[in-house]
Amino acid sequence: MIGLVLAAGAGRRLRPYTDTLPKALVPVDGEKTVLDLTLANFAEIGLTEVAVVVGYRKEAVYDRKAELEAKYGVTLTLIDNDKAEEWNNAYSLWCAREVLGRGVILANGDTVHPVSVEKTLLAARGNGQKIILALDTVKHLADEEMKVVTEDGKGVRRITKLMDPATATGEYIGVTLIEPEAAAELADALRTTFERDPDLYYEDGYQELVNRGFTVDVAPIGEVTWVEIDNHDDLAKGREIACQY
């Protein structure tokens, strides 16, 4: 199993930081970035190889590659997303389809979270699950969150931002464990998704899998402080909590 980070997005709501940097390289704790924190998490759970999907301002990641490898004891493979500024992240994850076959822990490049999330996902393995989503069942939800509805014994039934928050079981936080056995089916679902609409999320690919009868499971992360950094308010919160991790 290896780590996988989606770090191709432009993060336009974080300008001026993202005038020159991808969102994953915006500092959140001194010089540490979300990518730093994620690589540290991966290293702590014993992952020694990480693939990073890059696109917008990818040269900044290439420039830091050797430094990050030395600092966190990992080998980085950078995967270019040639449509990072045109299409949404269903295509971005599909760009990493070849590494999915090794089994991955996927982390969005804008999610500040503790290593307990990865540990929760690893602890949830072993009962035939092929895809396990990290789920926050504690947070009060609003319109912007990636909301999930689950059903006992059947896993995810719906995953979308476009639902009444009151009906949701919780929020998907942007971290997933994907077993090798799921790789081919997930890649096909992602292709179907972005060919239908290039602006769709990879979570819409998860929904495509569910619609096909594939079981997508969840692992509640408990009382965990985390944030998805989309705008300057999120960045301020990320900087408040990143120092804890």
Secondary structure, DSSP 8 states (H G I E B T S, - for coil): -EEEEEE----GGGTTGGGTS-GGGSEEETTEEHHHHHHHHHHHTT--EEEEEE-TTHHHHHHHHHHHHHHHT-EEEEEE-TTTTTS-HHHHHHTTHHHHTT-EEEEETTEE--THHHHHHHHT-SSS-SEEEEEESSS---SSS-EEEEETTTEEEEEESSS-GGG-SEEEEEEEEE-GGGHHHHHHHHHHHHHH-TT--HHHHHHHHHHTT---EEEE--S---EE--SHHHHHHHHHHHTT-
